[in-house]
Amino acid sequence: MIMVLTSKRSKGIGVKLREAKMVAKDWVAIENSKDVESVENLERRISSIEHELTIVQPGSSEESTLKVEAQTLSTQLWNMYRRDEREWLQSPD
């Protein structure tokens, strides 16, 4: 009878919290790997635009379009950098 009661008991809150922490850490690792790829893609695209800007004619509409795109991408990149920095500062590990 004791064996039956023991097998039907649910996990304690401490065990559940540890399991939830492990799942959350796995999820964060997956999300961070996506961010690394995004950061690399943004950096690559900005570099490409900077190269294109050396080729296009100054004052052209193409130059203007490239500058706007570079500024937009740079803003996105810096926002990602700031978010990563805040996460690093908050991380207890």
TORGURO-243509 format. One record per residue: residue in one letter; x, y, z of N, C-alpha, C in turn; residue number from 1. Coordinates in steps of 0.02 Angstrom, whole numbers. Example, Ala and Ser with C-alpha at 12.3 -4.5 7.8 and 13.67 -1.06 7.14 Angstrom:
% TORGURO-243509
{"A" {660 -284 390} {615 -225 390} {660 -165 390} 1},
{"S" {642 -112 354} {684 -53 357} {645 2 394} 2},
% end
This chain:
% TORGURO-243509
{"M" {41 -59 0} {0 0 0} {44 63 0} 1},
{"I" {97 63 37} {141 121 39} {172 132 -29} 2},
{"M" {190 79 -63} {220 83 -129} {172 118 -178} 3},
{"V" {109 103 -175} {59 132 -219} {53 207 -205} 4},
{"L" {51 226 -143} {45 297 -126} {107 336 -149} 5},
{"T" {165 306 -140} {227 340 -160} {229 350 -235} 6},
{"S" {207 302 -273} {211 308 -346} {160 358 -373} 7},
{"K" {107 372 -336} {57 419 -359} {73 491 -337} 8},
{"R" {123 500 -296} {140 567 -272} {168 608 -330} 9},
{"S" {151 671 -328} {177 715 -380} {246 741 -360} 10},
{"K" {280 768 -407} {346 796 -394} {339 857 -349} 11},
{"G" {390 868 -309} {390 926 -266} {402 990 -306} 12},
{"I" {387 1046 -276} {394 1110 -310} {466 1124 -329} 13},
{"G" {513 1103 -286} {583 1114 -301} {605 1077 -365} 14},
{"V" {581 1017 -373} {597 977 -433} {566 1010 -494} 15},
{"K" {505 1032 -488} {471 1065 -544} {507 1129 -563} 16},
{"L" {529 1168 -514} {565 1230 -529} {631 1216 -564} 17},
{"R" {668 1165 -542} {731 1148 -574} {719 1126 -647} 18},
{"E" {667 1087 -658} {651 1065 -726} {632 1125 -769} 19},
{"A" {593 1170 -742} {573 1230 -779} {633 1273 -796} 20},
{"K" {681 1278 -750} {741 1317 -761} {782 1286 -818} 21},
{"M" {787 1220 -820} {825 1187 -873} {792 1199 -941} 22},
{"V" {726 1195 -944} {690 1207 -1006} {700 1279 -1028} 23},
{"A" {695 1326 -981} {705 1397 -998} {775 1410 -1024} 24},
{"K" {825 1380 -993} {894 1389 -1015} {904 1362 -1086} 25},
{"D" {874 1305 -1101} {878 1277 -1168} {846 1323 -1219} 26},
{"W" {788 1351 -1201} {753 1396 -1246} {794 1459 -1259} 27},
{"V" {824 1487 -1206} {865 1547 -1213} {925 1533 -1258} 28},
{"A" {956 1475 -1250} {1013 1457 -1292} {993 1454 -1366} 29},
{"I" {936 1426 -1380} {911 1422 -1449} {898 1492 -1476} 30},
{"E" {865 1534 -1437} {850 1602 -1459} {914 1643 -1469} 31},
{"N" {963 1634 -1425} {1026 1671 -1432} {1064 1649 -1495} 32},
{"S" {1059 1586 -1513} {1093 1564 -1574} {1061 1595 -1635} 33},
{"K" {995 1605 -1633} {961 1639 -1688} {984 1712 -1692} 34},
{"D" {992 1744 -1633} {1014 1813 -1631} {1084 1821 -1659} 35},
{"V" {1128 1773 -1644} {1197 1776 -1669} {1196 1776 -1745} 36},
{"E" {1154 1733 -1774} {1148 1730 -1847} {1121 1796 -1874} 37},
{"S" {1072 1825 -1839} {1043 1888 -1861} {1094 1944 -1857} 38},
{"V" {1133 1946 -1804} {1185 1997 -1797} {1236 1990 -1853} 39},
{"E" {1257 1930 -1866} {1305 1919 -1920} {1277 1939 -1988} 40},
{"N" {1213 1924 -2000} {1182 1943 -2063} {1178 2019 -2069} 41},
{"L" {1159 2053 -2015} {1156 2126 -2017} {1225 2156 -2029} 42},
{"E" {1275 2131 -1994} {1343 2156 -2003} {1366 2147 -2075} 43},
{"R" {1351 2088 -2104} {1370 2073 -2173} {1336 2120 -2222} 44},
{"R" {1271 2131 -2211} {1233 2175 -2256} {1257 2247 -2251} 45},
{"I" {1271 2271 -2191} {1296 2340 -2182} {1363 2347 -2218} 46},
{"S" {1405 2298 -2210} {1470 2300 -2243} {1462 2302 -2319} 47},
{"S" {1415 2263 -2344} {1402 2262 -2416} {1377 2330 -2440} 48},
{"I" {1333 2361 -2402} {1307 2427 -2420} {1363 2478 -2419} 49},
{"E" {1406 2475 -2368} {1462 2522 -2365} {1507 2515 -2426} 50},
{"H" {1517 2454 -2449} {1557 2443 -2509} {1521 2472 -2570} 51},
{"E" {1456 2460 -2575} {1417 2487 -2631} {1420 2563 -2632} 52},
{"L" {1420 2594 -2573} {1422 2667 -2570} {1487 2696 -2598} 53},
{"T" {1540 2656 -2597} {1604 2680 -2626} {1602 2679 -2702} 54},
{"I" {1555 2641 -2729} {1551 2631 -2802} {1500 2679 -2834} 55},
{"V" {1443 2690 -2800} {1390 2730 -2832} {1410 2804 -2838} 56},
{"Q" {1375 2837 -2882} {1389 2908 -2894} {1362 2950 -2836} 57},
{"P" {1404 2993 -2808} {1381 3037 -2754} {1322 3081 -2776} 58},
{"G" {1273 3087 -2732} {1215 3128 -2746} {1160 3093 -2784} 59},
{"S" {1172 3030 -2803} {1120 2994 -2841} {1065 2968 -2794} 60},
{"S" {1009 2951 -2824} {954 2924 -2784} {973 2856 -2755} 61},
{"E" {1015 2819 -2790} {1039 2754 -2765} {1080 2764 -2702} 62},
{"E" {1122 2816 -2701} {1162 2830 -2642} {1117 2846 -2582} 63},
{"S" {1067 2886 -2595} {1019 2905 -2543} {983 2844 -2515} 64},
{"T" {961 2800 -2559} {926 2739 -2538} {971 2694 -2497} 65},
{"L" {1033 2686 -2519} {1081 2644 -2482} {1096 2673 -2413} 66},
{"K" {1102 2739 -2409} {1116 2771 -2344} {1059 2760 -2295} 67},
{"V" {998 2766 -2320} {939 2755 -2277} {937 2682 -2253} 68},
{"E" {950 2636 -2298} {950 2565 -2280} {1006 2550 -2229} 69},
{"A" {1065 2578 -2240} {1120 2568 -2194} {1103 2595 -2125} 70},
{"Q" {1072 2653 -2122} {1053 2683 -2058} {1001 2639 -2022} 71},
{"T" {952 2615 -2059} {901 2572 -2029} {931 2508 -2002} 72},
{"L" {974 2476 -2041} {1006 2414 -2019} {1053 2427 -1960} 73},
{"S" {1088 2483 -1960} {1132 2499 -1904} {1093 2509 -1840} 74},
{"T" {1035 2540 -1845} {992 2549 -1786} {969 2482 -1759} 75},
{"Q" {949 2437 -1804} {928 2370 -1782} {986 2334 -1748} 76},
{"L" {1045 2340 -1777} {1103 2306 -1750} {1120 2333 -1680} 77},
{"W" {1121 2398 -1673} {1137 2427 -1607} {1084 2409 -1555} 78},
{"N" {1021 2404 -1575} {969 2382 -1528} {982 2310 -1505} 79},
{"M" {1004 2268 -1551} {1021 2199 -1532} {1081 2198 -1485} 80},
{"Y" {1132 2239 -1500} {1191 2243 -1457} {1171 2265 -1386} 81},
{"R" {1129 2316 -1381} {1108 2341 -1316} {1068 2288 -1277} 82},
{"R" {1023 2253 -1312} {985 2200 -1279} {1031 2145 -1253} 83},
{"D" {1080 2125 -1294} {1127 2074 -1273} {1167 2097 -1212} 84},
{"E" {1187 2161 -1213} {1225 2187 -1156} {1184 2187 -1092} 85},
{"R" {1120 2206 -1098} {1076 2204 -1038} {1069 2133 -1012} 86},
{"E" {1062 2085 -1058} {1056 2015 -1037} {1120 1991 -1001} 87},
{"W" {1178 2012 -1027} {1241 1992 -996} {1246 2023 -925} 88},
{"L" {1226 2085 -918} {1230 2118 -854} {1183 2087 -802} 89},
{"Q" {1126 2060 -826} {1076 2031 -780} {1091 1957 -765} 90},
{"S" {1133 1926 -805} {1145 1855 -798} {1185 1840 -734} 91},
{"P" {1157 1797 -691} {1192 1779 -629} {1247 1728 -639} 92},
{"D" {1248 1695 -697} {1297 1641 -709} {1365 1667 -722} 93},
% end
